[in-house]
Each structure stands twice: as C-alpha cells, then as structure tokens.
Amino acid sequence: MNMSFVLSAGFLSSIWLAVHLFVGGRQIATPLLASDLAPLVRQTQYLCWHFTSVAIAAMAVLNLWAVITDDPAFALAAFLLAVGFATVGIGLVLRLGARHLDLPQGWLFVPVALLGGLGLWL
C-alpha cells in the first residue's frame, strides 16, 4: 500500500466533505427545507443529504485510518465508496439527461478513487 496516495485520497475526501457541508448546506439543504415539497418528500431528501455527509466522512476516515493502521482493508472500503459515488454521480446524470456542468458531484470522486486505487496497487 502506498501511504502517500491513500493519505491524499483521505485529505481530498475531507475537502469534499467540507464542500458538501458548507456549500451544499447553503445551496441544497437550506432551500430544500424551505421548499413546498410534501413534508415526507422534503424530510426524506434532507435525511439522504445527511446520509451522504456520513458516507463522505466515512470515506475520509477509512482512508486516514488505513494509513494509521497500515491496513489496506480500510483503504479498499474507501476506494469502493469513491467508485460507487463516482459511478452513480456520473451515470445517473447521463440517465437523467442532465448536464454534468449542472451536477458535477460524481466527478469529484474520480480523483479520490484514482488516488485510493493507486494507493492500493502501488
């Protein structure tokens, strides 16, 4: 396991967590809570936003814990999360016929996955 790449994946995941919490909170969560969506829909979406927060935090912690413990199993778990986020984030945008310029979130996890993958296999 190449610690530098795994550590970089962990730090980049931490940056994306901060972006999610602070930018996403202002641009997505706050307007969502103020919307006139049905309460069940609004609350479910808000819950999913928080689930995403936990998943991104887990990605960061798993990478950092892999470096601390020198255990590649943690890096593999973080890598799989990053690949999943990238795949869903890129693929679903295409399936919806939306633009990646409007919904770029999936692309943010490509470098996390690449760094994590390099860390696992170098």
Buried (B, 14 or more C-beta within 10 A) or exposed (E): BBEEBBBBBBBBBBEBBEBBBEEBBEEBBEEBEEEEBEEEEBEEBBEEBEEBBEBBBBBBBBBBBBBEEEEBEBBBBBBBBBBBBBBBBBEEBEEEEEEEEEBEBBEBBBBBBBBBBBBBEE
